[in-house]
């Protein structure tokens, strides 16, 4: 896969996850909606990671702050606190 295909993969699957999270939210499954929403955000950050790094495979971690930092995404302290929660 090319770099652009990798980026598109992460963004497309993030969009699918967000659609699922919205459906779960509307059906009252708040815990699963939050879990899948976190997964979508992780995938968006991994798309940025691929864009901003030489390699096409992002780290296999789930820590949103670490992924964002490695992707050179600027975060305020408030952003970091929110992502840690």
C-alpha positions in Angstrom: 0.0 0.0 0.0 1.1 3.5 -0.7 1.3 6.1 2.1 -1.9 7.7 0.8 -3.7 4.3 0.9 -2.6 3.8 4.5 -3.9 7.2 5.4 -7.1 6.6 3.6 -7.5 3.2 5.4 -7.2 4.8 8.8 -9.6 7.6 8.0 -12.2 5.3 6.3 -12.3 2.9 9.3 -12.4 5.9 11.7 -15.5 7.1 9.8 -17.1 3.7 10.1 -16.4 3.6 13.8 -17.9 7.1 14.3 -21.1 6.0 12.5 -21.2 2.9 14.8 -20.6 5.0 17.9 -23.4 7.4 17.0 -25.8 4.5 16.5 -24.8 3.0 19.9 -25.2 6.5 21.5 -28.8 6.8 20.1 -29.7 3.3 21.3 -28.5 4.0 24.8 -25.3 2.0 24.8 -23.3 4.8 26.2 -20.3 2.8 27.3 -19.8 1.1 23.9 -20.4 4.4 22.2 -17.5 5.9 24.2 -15.3 2.9 23.5 -15.9 3.0 19.8 -15.5 6.8 19.7 -12.1 6.4 21.4 -11.2 3.9 18.7 -12.2 6.3 15.9 -10.1 9.1 17.4 -7.2 6.7 17.7 -7.5 5.9 14.0 -7.6 9.5 13.1 -4.4 10.2 15.1 -2.8 7.1 13.4 -3.6 8.6 10.0 -1.8 11.7 11.1 1.1 9.6 12.4 1.4 7.9 9.0 1.3 11.3 7.2 4.0 12.8 9.4 6.4 9.9 9.7 8.5 8.0 7.2 6.9 4.6 7.9 3.4 3.6 6.9 2.7 1.5 10.0 1.9 3.5 13.2 2.8 2.2 16.7 0.6 -0.5 18.1 -0.4 1.5 21.1 -3.7 2.9 22.3 -2.5 5.9 24.3 -4.0 8.9 22.4 -1.6 11.4 23.8 1.5 9.4 22.9 0.2 8.8 19.4 -0.6 12.5 18.9 2.9 13.5 20.2 4.6 11.0 17.9 2.5 12.3 15.0 3.5 15.9 15.8 0.0 16.9 16.6 0.0 20.0 18.8 -1.9 19.4 22.0 -2.6 21.9 24.8 -2.4 20.7 28.4 -6.2 20.8 28.4 -6.3 18.5 25.4 -4.0 16.1 27.1 -6.1 16.0 30.2 -9.2 15.3 28.2 -7.5 12.5 26.2 -6.2 10.9 29.4 -9.7 10.7 30.8 
